[in-house]
Amino acid sequence: MDIEKILESINSNEKLGNSFSQSVYLIDKDKILKMYNNLDKGKNELDYLNYFNGNLNVPVVLDSGMYDNRFYIIMDYVEGENYTDEEEFVLENDMYKKIGSLLGSMHNLDPLKEDTWKSYMLYRVERNYEFLKSKNIDLDIDSCYEYLKNVISTLSYESHPMHADFRMGNLILGKDPYLIDLESVKSGDPVFDFVKLYRIFSKDKFSLFKEGYESVRKLDSDFLDKLHFYNLYDSFTTMGWCIEVNRYESDFYNFNKKFFKEEMNYLCEKGVIQKERSMDSSSLKK
């Protein structure tokens, strides 16, 4: 495909989205062009699109390459509905099961790349701890920081591909669900992929989602404990990220702050973390 001619023909009405790492365009009404700001993310998405093709419902790659110092992928356009996490939506019960089955099928695949999940988590915890400490936040950041580091150091799991951003915005829902935006896929702990939908699905809908998942892959006995841990980890690191990109006290920051408080209260009730004595002084029980 002539990428230069394609870019020349694109107008602003064909731009579907823009993010920190990519721009997305609809071309010829049946293809998607993604232009990446980060070469590694673009190549990672290409690797996993090719790996998942034939195993999962993902777009088919039509072309890829470099243009004007940016990596690009052209893939087929998938018809269906796409929702943001903030939208209210009503799905048929069977669709929740199909979404779960899709995730379970991905987690059944062998790892494609080296597993660096634990070192990646530690890096994110350390980095975002510094951003969180830079603000006068009335939250027990220190105890959470110590707790997350301790759990990560002893964390065990069977490594499989994980999407790392499995949410409604990265699903296209037609007759069957399709998985998109694979730039962050990595080898790691499958339980992390449950966090985003756990936050927005009702208890009944989450049960249907899990039922679909377990139709292809069984959940481990420590699933619920890990889910609480990852919900805390994700809220902690995302709040730090919001500070880094000047979104402190944004709706997204406060959305994650809500889950941070819930999970810290959960740990206090279990006796894992002591009740906060002051803004910056709490301790993890030995």
N, C-alpha and C positions, 0 to 999 in steps of 0.2 A: 504494500500500500504506500502511496505517496503522502507521507506525513506532512510535508510542507504545503501541498495543495489542500489537504484536509484542514489544516490550521488556518489557511487563508480564507477558507469558505465558511468557517464557524462565525456565528454572530452571538451577541450577548444572550439572546433568548435560548440558546442551546446549552448554556452553562448550567449544569445541574447542581453543582456544589463546589465549595472551596473550603479547605482546612489548612492547618499548619503544615501539612506534609504533601498536599496534592490539590489539583484542580480536576474537575470531572465534567465532561461534555458529552452530549448526545449528538451523534453524527448519523445522517441518512436515516434517522428514525428507527434504526435497528442495530446500532452499534454504540458502544461506550468507549470514549477515549479518556484515559487517566494520565495526567502529566504530574510527575513526582518532583517535589523539592528535595527529597532525600533519596539518593541513589540506592542505598542499602534497603530501604523500605520497599522501593519499587521492585528490586530484584527478589526480595523475599516474597512479595505477593506473586510474582511470576512463578517462582519455584513451587509455591503451594497451590496455585491454580492448576498447574500441570500435574502435580502429585495427586490432588484430590479428584481431578477429572476422571470419571469412570468409577469412582468410589462414592462421591457425594454430589449433591446438586450444587454446582458452582458454574459461573459463566465460562464459556469456552474462549480461550485465547486465539485471536486472529492474527495479531502482529505485535511486535515489541521492538524496542531499540532506543537509540539516543537521538535527540534533536535539540540543538541550541543549548547544549550542556544539561539537558534534562532527560531523564529516563521516562519512557512512555509505554503503555500497554493499550492495545485496542482489543476489546472483547465483545462478545455478542450481548445484546440488550435483553434482559429478562423481564417479561411482563409480570406485573403483579403489584400488590400494595406494599408500601413502605412507610412505617410509622416511626415517629420520634419517641423517646422515652417519656416525654412530657405529654404526649397526646393521649386522649381517652379513646380506647378502641374496644370493639367487641368482636371476638373470634368464635368460630364454631369450636366446640369442645375437642373435636378431632384434630383441629389445627394445633392446639397446644400439645397434643400427643405427638404430632408429626414434627414439631419443632424439637421436642425432647428426643425423638428418634434420630433426627438429623445430628444433634449434638453427640448422642451416644455412638453413632456410626463414625464420626470423626475421632472420638476418643478410643475407638477400637483399632485404629490404624497404628502402625509402627512409627516411631519417631523418624522424621526425615533428617533432622539436624541435631547437633550436640546439645545436650540439656545444660543450660546455664541459668535455669530458673531461680535457684536459691541465691546465687551470687547477684543476679539481677534484682531480686527482691531486697537483699541487704543494701545494695547500692541505692535503690529508691528510698528505702527507709532512712538511711544516713543523710541523703541529699535533702529530702523533704523535711526531716527533723530540723535542719538548719533554717529552712525558710519559715517553718512554724515558730521556731524560737525567736525569729526576728520580729515577731509581732507580740503585743501584750495580750495574749489569748487566754481567756478564762476557762481553760481546759487542762486536764491532766496529761499534758504532752509527754512529760518525762517517763511516767509509769508505762504509758502505751509504748513508747520507744523501746524501753527495756524489755517489755513483754514480747513485742514483735521480734526483736533480735533473738531472744531466748527460744521462741517457738521455731523460728526459721532454722536455727542451728541444729535442731533435732528433728526437723520435718522429714518424713519419709513418704514415698509414693511411687507408683509405677508410672514411668514416663510415657507420655503419649502427646500427639499434637494437641495444642490448646489454642483457641482463637485469640484469647486474651482481651477481647472486647465484644463478647457475645451478648448482643442486646437487640432490641427491636429495630433500631436504625440500621443494623447490619444484616437484616433479613429481608428478602423479597418474598411476599406471600401470594402465590397463585394457587393452582390446584395443589401443589406441594411447595414447601418452603425451600428457598435457595439462600446459600450463604455467600455474603459479599464482604469486601474490604478485608483482605487477608494479609495486609502489610505487617501486622503485629503478631502473626501466628508464630508460635515457638514450641519447643518441646518442654513439657513441664507437668504440673499437677492438674489433672482435669477438673478438680472441684472448683478451681478459681472461675471457670466459665459459667458457673451457676449464679454468681453474685448479682449481676445486673438485673436478671429477670426475677430473682428472689426479692429484690427491692420493689418491683412494680407489680408483680402478679399477686392477686389475692391468694389466700391459703388454698382455696379450692382449685384455682387455675394452676398454681404451682404444683399441686398434687397431680393434676393431669399431665403437666409437663414432665414430672418425674416418672410417671407411669409410662409415658412414651419412651423416655430414656431407658428405663429398666426393661423395656421389651427387647432391647438389643444389647444392653450392658448393665450389669448389676452394680449397685452402689455399695461402697465399703461401709462397714459398721461405724467408722469414725466420721462419716460424711457430715453429720450435723455439726460436730465440733469444728471441723475444718471450714465449713461454710461460715460459721460465726467468726472464726479467725480471719478468713479472707475478706469478709465484709468490713472488719475493722482495719485490716491492712489497706484495703482499697480506699476507704474513706480518709484515713490518715495521709496516705501519699497523694491523694487527689486534692485534699485541702492545701497541702504544701505546693502542689503544682499550680493551683489557683493563685497563690501568693506570688509565685515566680512569674506568672504571665499577667500580673496586675488585674486579677479577678477576685481579689480578696473581698469577702462579704457579698459576692454575687449570688444569684439564685442557685447556681451550680455549687458554689462553696457551701452555702447553707443547707443544701440538699444532702451533701456528704457529711456536714457537721451533725445533722440529725442522726445519721446512722452511727457516726462515731460515738455520740452520747449513749445511744441505745446499747451498743456493744460493750462500752466501758461499764455501763450499769449491769449488764449481764455478767461480766467478769467479776464485778464487785459482789453480786448476789451469790455467785458460785464460790466466793472466797479466794479467787485467784489474785485479785488486785485489791489492796486496801482502799477504803474510802478516802477521797482527797482531803488532806488536812489544810491545804492552802493552794493558791493558784499554781505554784510550781513545785510543791512538795508532797509527793505521794511515793509509796514504795511498793515494789513487787514483793509478795510473800515468798520467802525462801522455801 
